[in-house]
Amino acid sequence: LNRKIKIKKNNYFDERIIEIPWIINELKKCSGNLLDVGSTLNFEYILKSFPNLNKIFINTLYPEKINYNNRAINYLYEDICENSLKDKYFDNISCISTLEHIGFDNSHYNYRNNSKKKIKFNKFRYLTALKEIKKLLKRKSNFFISFPFGKKKIYKNLQQFDSNDLKKIFKIFKNFKKKVIFHRYVDGKWTLSNESECKNMEPIVKINDNQFVLSAKSIVLIKFNK
């Protein structure tokens, strides 16, 4: 994050260029343990940024191509909607660009071809996931989440959320304080935005398949804490 990055003109950087610095900076200010739902933080340069955290757990459906057991990272291969974790155990939970995939067939992430039942599509399953995450948080804790936000649409591999979805999420965490930040990609760069400016944004889709999303062009970052 401290290195200068040369960016060629017209090159596109996806939403990770916003999400990763944000979550690293936020977690550096935290203490206790961490559960990363979705395994977005499973990179050594990210994991070594948190000497302030006691334990790190990564929850994902399938084993990753690379793991960091040598860094004492705990991997939990299970559906967060049907997890075996202890309630009120975690000081911090992150869910970075994962919520939008919940309820879809994610078997393409099964790199080792381990047998796992396929999940029947359910566009509201993300709400179940959030309720489960809420149960896992301690009385004083932090929950960090990000996802594509804009024009509502369900694609082959994810759904983009809108203001109505945002209200449903806020309702689940109604007793939490919240900080909400919007970003969108316009004029060749990611820029700070707001809910109104993002509401009609659409993601970048695959050439010859406009139902498969490659990356977002507008996102929301939320910190819940209590």
MIMI-614833 format. One record per residue (C-alpha): x negated, y, z negated; residue in one letter. Coordinates in Angstrom, 1 decimal, padded with zeros to 4 digits, always signed. Last residue first. Layout:
N
X_Y_Z_a
...
//
This chain:
226
+021.5_-001.3_-018.9_k
+020.0_-001.1_-015.4_n
+021.1_-001.3_-011.8_f
+018.7_-000.1_-009.1_k
+020.0_+000.0_-005.6_i
+018.4_+000.3_-002.2_l
+020.7_+000.8_+000.8_v
+019.7_+000.1_+004.4_i
+020.0_+001.5_+007.9_s
+018.4_+000.3_+011.2_k
+018.4_-003.4_+010.1_a
+016.4_-006.2_+011.7_s
+016.6_-009.1_+014.2_l
+020.4_-009.6_+014.0_v
+022.0_-012.3_+016.1_f
+025.4_-011.6_+017.6_q
+024.1_-009.4_+020.4_n
+022.4_-012.4_+022.0_d
+020.8_-011.6_+025.4_n
+018.1_-009.5_+023.6_i
+018.4_-010.1_+019.8_k
+020.1_-007.4_+017.7_v
+018.9_-004.2_+016.1_i
+021.3_-003.1_+013.4_p
+024.3_-000.8_+013.6_e
+024.8_+002.6_+012.0_m
+028.3_+004.0_+011.6_n
+028.3_+004.4_+007.8_k
+024.7_+005.5_+007.6_c
+025.1_+009.3_+007.7_e
+028.0_+009.2_+005.2_s
+026.1_+007.0_+002.7_e
+023.0_+009.2_+002.6_n
+019.6_+009.5_+004.3_s
+015.9_+009.3_+003.6_l
+014.0_+008.6_+006.8_t
+012.7_+005.7_+008.8_w
+011.1_+006.8_+012.1_k
+011.5_+006.7_+015.8_g
+014.2_+009.4_+016.2_d
+016.4_+007.6_+013.6_v
+016.0_+004.6_+011.3_y
+018.1_+005.0_+008.2_r
+017.5_+005.1_+004.5_h
+020.0_+005.2_+001.5_f
+019.1_+005.4_-002.2_i
+021.4_+004.4_-005.1_v
+020.5_+004.7_-008.8_k
+022.8_+002.8_-011.1_k
+023.7_+002.6_-014.8_k
+025.4_-000.7_-015.6_f
+028.8_-001.3_-017.1_n
+030.5_-001.3_-013.6_k
+028.1_-004.0_-012.3_f
+030.8_-006.2_-010.7_i
+032.7_-003.0_-009.7_k
+029.7_-001.5_-008.1_f
+029.4_-004.6_-005.8_i
+033.0_-004.3_-004.8_k
+032.6_-000.6_-004.1_k
+029.6_-001.3_-001.9_l
+031.6_-003.8_+000.1_d
+034.1_-001.1_+000.8_n
+031.4_+001.3_+001.8_s
+029.9_-001.1_+004.4_d
+027.9_-004.3_+004.4_f
+026.1_-005.9_+007.4_q
+026.7_-009.6_+007.6_q
+024.0_-012.2_+008.3_l
+022.8_-014.9_+010.7_n
+025.5_-015.2_+013.3_k
+026.8_-011.7_+012.9_y
+029.6_-010.3_+010.7_i
+030.2_-006.6_+011.1_k
+030.8_-003.5_+008.9_k
+029.2_-000.3_+010.3_k
+026.4_+000.7_+007.9_g
+024.4_-000.9_+005.1_f
+021.7_-003.5_+005.5_p
+020.6_-004.9_+002.1_f
+018.6_-004.0_-001.1_s
+018.8_-005.0_-004.7_i
+017.0_-004.3_-007.9_f
+018.5_-005.5_-011.2_f
+017.0_-004.2_-014.5_n
+017.5_-005.4_-018.1_s
+018.7_-004.7_-021.6_k
+021.4_-007.2_-022.5_r
+019.5_-009.8_-020.6_k
+020.4_-010.7_-017.0_l
+021.3_-014.2_-015.9_l
+025.1_-013.6_-016.1_k
+024.8_-010.7_-013.7_k
+022.9_-012.9_-011.2_i
+025.8_-015.3_-011.3_e
+028.3_-012.6_-010.6_k
+026.1_-011.3_-007.8_l
+026.0_-014.7_-006.2_a
+029.7_-015.1_-006.4_t
+030.1_-011.8_-004.6_l
+027.7_-012.9_-001.9_y
+030.1_-015.9_-001.3_r
+032.6_-013.5_+000.2_f
+031.7_-014.1_+003.9_k
+032.0_-017.8_+003.4_n
+030.5_-020.1_+006.0_f
+030.3_-023.8_+004.8_k
+026.9_-024.4_+003.2_i
+024.8_-027.1_+004.7_k
+023.7_-029.9_+002.4_k
+020.0_-030.2_+001.9_k
+017.6_-032.8_+003.2_s
+014.0_-031.5_+003.2_n
+013.0_-030.5_+006.8_n
+009.7_-029.0_+005.6_r
+010.5_-025.6_+007.1_y
+014.0_-025.4_+005.8_n
+014.4_-021.7_+006.6_y
+016.5_-022.7_+009.7_h
+018.9_-024.3_+007.2_s
+020.3_-020.8_+006.3_n
+023.9_-021.5_+007.3_d
+025.7_-018.4_+006.0_f
+027.3_-017.6_+002.7_g
+024.4_-015.6_+001.4_i
+022.4_-014.0_+004.3_h
+023.5_-010.4_+003.5_e
+022.4_-010.8_-000.2_l
+018.8_-011.5_+000.8_t
+017.3_-008.3_+002.0_s
+015.6_-007.9_-001.4_i
+017.2_-009.5_-004.5_c
+015.2_-008.6_-007.6_s
+015.9_-009.6_-011.2_i
+014.3_-008.1_-014.3_n
+014.5_-008.9_-018.0_d
+015.8_-012.4_-017.3_f
+017.2_-015.0_-019.8_y
+020.8_-013.8_-020.3_k
+022.2_-017.1_-019.1_d
+019.8_-020.0_-018.6_k
+019.2_-021.2_-015.1_l
+020.8_-024.2_-013.4_s
+022.0_-022.3_-010.3_n
+025.1_-022.9_-008.3_e
+025.6_-019.5_-006.6_c
+021.8_-019.0_-006.7_i
+021.5_-022.0_-004.5_d
+018.5_-024.1_-005.5_e
+014.7_-024.5_-005.1_y
+013.2_-022.8_-008.2_l
+009.6_-021.9_-007.9_y
+007.5_-020.7_-010.9_n
+004.5_-018.6_-010.1_i
+001.5_-019.5_-012.2_a
-000.9_-017.7_-009.9_r
-002.3_-021.1_-008.7_n
+001.3_-022.0_-008.1_n
+001.3_-019.5_-005.3_y
+003.3_-021.1_-002.5_n
+002.9_-021.1_+001.3_i
+005.3_-022.6_+003.9_k
+008.1_-021.9_+001.4_e
+010.1_-024.6_-000.3_p
+013.9_-024.4_+000.4_y
+016.9_-022.7_-001.1_l
+015.1_-019.9_-002.8_t
+014.5_-018.7_-006.4_n
+011.1_-017.3_-007.3_i
+010.2_-017.0_-011.0_f
+007.6_-014.6_-012.3_i
+006.4_-014.6_-015.9_k
+004.8_-012.0_-018.3_n
+005.1_-009.0_-016.0_l
+002.6_-006.1_-016.4_n
+000.0_-007.8_-014.2_p
+002.5_-007.1_-011.4_f
+000.7_-006.2_-008.2_s
-000.7_-009.7_-007.8_k
+002.6_-010.9_-006.6_l
+002.8_-008.3_-003.7_i
-000.6_-009.0_-002.2_y
-000.1_-012.7_-002.7_e
+003.2_-012.8_-000.8_f
+006.4_-014.4_-002.1_n
+008.2_-011.2_-002.8_l
+011.0_-011.9_-000.4_t
+011.7_-015.2_-002.1_s
+015.5_-015.0_-001.9_g
+016.2_-014.2_-005.6_v
+013.1_-012.9_-007.3_d
+013.4_-013.6_-011.0_l
+011.2_-011.5_-013.2_l
+009.9_-011.7_-016.8_n
+009.1_-009.0_-019.5_g
+008.0_-005.5_-018.5_s
+008.9_-003.0_-015.9_c
+007.2_+000.1_-014.4_k
+005.2_-001.9_-011.9_k
+008.6_-003.4_-010.9_l
+009.9_-000.1_-009.5_e
+006.7_+000.7_-007.5_n
+006.6_-002.8_-006.0_i
+010.3_-002.7_-005.2_i
+010.1_+000.6_-003.3_w
+006.8_-000.2_-001.5_p
+008.4_-003.4_-000.2_i
+011.8_-002.0_+000.7_e
+010.8_+000.9_+002.9_i
+008.3_-000.8_+005.3_i
+010.4_-003.9_+004.8_r
+013.2_-002.2_+006.8_e
+011.6_-003.0_+010.2_d
+008.7_-001.2_+011.8_f
+009.3_-000.2_+015.4_y
+006.4_+000.9_+017.7_n
+007.3_+003.9_+019.9_n
+003.9_+005.6_+019.3_k
+001.4_+003.3_+017.8_k
+001.2_+003.2_+014.0_i
-002.1_+003.2_+012.3_k
-001.7_+002.1_+008.7_i
-003.7_+003.8_+006.0_k
-004.4_+001.5_+003.0_r
-003.0_+002.3_-000.4_n
+000.0_+000.0_+000.0_l
//
